[in-house]
Amino acid sequence: MKEGNDYEKQKNTLKLINNEFLNCNDPHEKIDLKACDVCGKIVAIDQFGFGECENCGWIQDPNLIEMSDKVLYPNRISLNKARFLYKQGKKLEPDIDDFIAGLMMYSEMEFWYNNKNYGVCHANNQIEFFEDKNESSLQVYANTSEFREKANIDGKLLKDIWKEVVKADYM
């Protein structure tokens, strides 16, 4: 059975390489339907399997099924956490640990707090945290643990005010 699956996978890969199935006019045109991976509602997807659920907001990505415990772009929390939060009736919003996991995967994140935009970048083996358009606000941390424990806004630890943060997302 596995051998047959490998054959089908290779055949489909070859067809994709040869553009047999690709819609080059509008590659993101919704052409199929599937059940949302989080809430089970019907979602329109494109030829690559991507589509946003109008019910829960989860962005379908066929690659996430195999890595359901990881935070991967474009979603801001893991698939398993999204399912857990949805079952509890909660919004699919990242906590500070999800935000940090997204940062480590994508390298640039942002959020809003008290009507101000903040950015966080992971580069050169350090983490830079800053208020947008305020160069004097730069804070530099050696690693994610130090960032999580020491990052602050006006002396308030980010981890303590995280519930007041909005629009935490990829840059």
C-alpha positions in Angstrom: 0.0 0.0 0.0 2.8 2.4 0.9 4.5 1.7 -2.5 1.2 2.8 -4.2 1.0 6.0 -2.2 4.6 6.8 -3.1 3.8 6.2 -6.8 0.8 8.5 -6.6 2.8 11.2 -4.8 5.5 11.1 -7.4 3.0 11.1 -10.2 1.2 14.1 -8.8 4.5 15.9 -8.2 5.5 15.3 -11.8 2.2 16.7 -13.0 2.7 19.8 -10.9 6.2 20.3 -12.2 4.9 20.1 -15.7 2.1 22.6 -14.8 -0.5 20.1 -15.9 -2.8 21.1 -13.0 -1.6 24.7 -12.4 -3.9 27.6 -13.0 -1.5 30.3 -14.0 -4.1 32.9 -14.7 -5.1 33.1 -11.0 -3.1 30.7 -8.9 -5.2 31.5 -5.8 -8.6 31.2 -7.3 -10.8 29.1 -5.1 -11.5 25.9 -7.0 -12.3 23.3 -4.4 -14.0 22.8 -1.0 -12.7 21.0 2.1 -13.6 20.8 5.8 -11.7 23.3 8.0 -8.8 21.6 9.9 -9.9 23.4 13.1 -13.7 23.8 13.2 -14.9 21.4 10.4 -16.9 24.0 8.5 -16.6 24.1 4.7 -13.8 26.2 3.3 -13.0 27.2 -0.3 -9.4 26.4 -1.2 -7.1 27.1 -4.1 -5.2 24.6 -6.2 -2.5 24.4 -3.5 -4.9 23.7 -0.6 -4.9 27.1 0.9 -8.0 29.0 2.0 -9.2 31.0 5.0 -12.1 29.7 7.1 -14.9 32.3 7.4 -16.1 30.7 10.6 -12.9 30.5 12.8 -10.3 32.3 10.7 -7.9 29.4 10.4 -5.9 29.5 7.2 -5.9 26.0 5.7 -2.4 24.8 4.7 -1.9 21.1 3.8 1.6 21.2 5.2 0.4 21.9 8.7 -1.2 18.5 9.3 2.3 16.9 9.6 3.5 19.7 11.9 0.4 20.3 14.0 2.3 21.3 17.1 4.4 24.0 15.4 3.6 27.7 14.8 4.0 28.1 11.1 3.2 31.1 8.8 0.6 32.3 8.0 -1.1 31.1 11.2 0.0 32.5 14.5 -0.7 29.5 16.6 -0.2 25.7 16.1 -3.0 23.6 14.5 -3.4 21.6 17.7 -3.7 24.7 19.9 -6.2 26.2 17.4 -8.4 23.1 17.7 -8.1 23.3 21.5 -9.0 27.0 21.7 -11.9 26.5 19.2 -13.4 23.7 21.3 -13.3 26.1 24.3 -15.0 28.8 22.3 -11.9 31.1 22.5 -10.4 33.2 19.7 -7.4 31.8 17.8 -5.0 34.4 19.3 -1.3 33.8 20.1 -0.1 34.0 23.7 3.5 35.2 24.2 5.0 31.8 23.7 3.2 31.4 20.4 4.4 34.8 19.4 8.0 33.9 20.3 7.6 30.6 18.3 6.4 32.6 15.3 9.3 34.9 15.7 11.8 32.1 15.7 10.2 30.6 12.5 9.6 33.9 10.6 12.2 36.3 12.2 9.9 39.4 12.2 6.8 39.9 14.3 4.7 42.9 15.4 1.9 43.8 17.7 0.0 46.9 19.0 -0.2 48.0 22.6 -1.9 51.3 23.8 -2.3 52.4 20.2 1.5 52.0 19.5 3.1 49.6 17.0 6.0 47.4 18.3 8.3 45.2 16.3 10.5 42.2 17.2 13.2 40.9 15.0 15.4 37.8 15.3 18.7 38.4 13.5 22.4 37.9 14.2 21.8 35.5 17.1 19.9 38.2 19.0 16.4 39.6 19.5 15.7 43.2 18.9 12.5 44.7 20.4 11.4 48.3 19.5 8.6 50.8 19.3 7.9 51.7 15.6 9.5 55.1 14.7 11.2 55.4 18.0 14.9 54.5 17.7 15.6 55.2 21.4 13.2 52.4 22.4 15.5 49.6 21.1 16.0 46.7 23.5 18.4 43.8 22.6 18.2 40.4 24.1 20.6 37.4 23.7 17.9 34.7 23.3 14.2 34.0 23.6 14.3 33.2 27.3 15.9 36.6 28.1 13.4 38.3 25.8 10.4 36.5 27.4 11.6 37.4 30.9 12.9 41.0 30.4 11.2 42.6 27.4 9.2 45.6 28.7 7.2 48.6 27.7 7.7 51.6 30.0 8.9 49.2 32.7 5.9 46.8 32.4 7.0 43.3 31.4 5.6 42.3 28.1 4.7 38.9 29.4 2.6 40.6 32.1 0.7 42.9 29.7 0.3 40.4 26.9 -3.5 40.1 27.4 -3.7 43.8 26.4 -1.7 43.3 23.2 -3.6 43.4 19.9 -2.9 42.5 16.3 0.1 40.2 17.2 1.1 39.0 13.8 3.9 38.5 11.3 5.5 41.7 9.8 
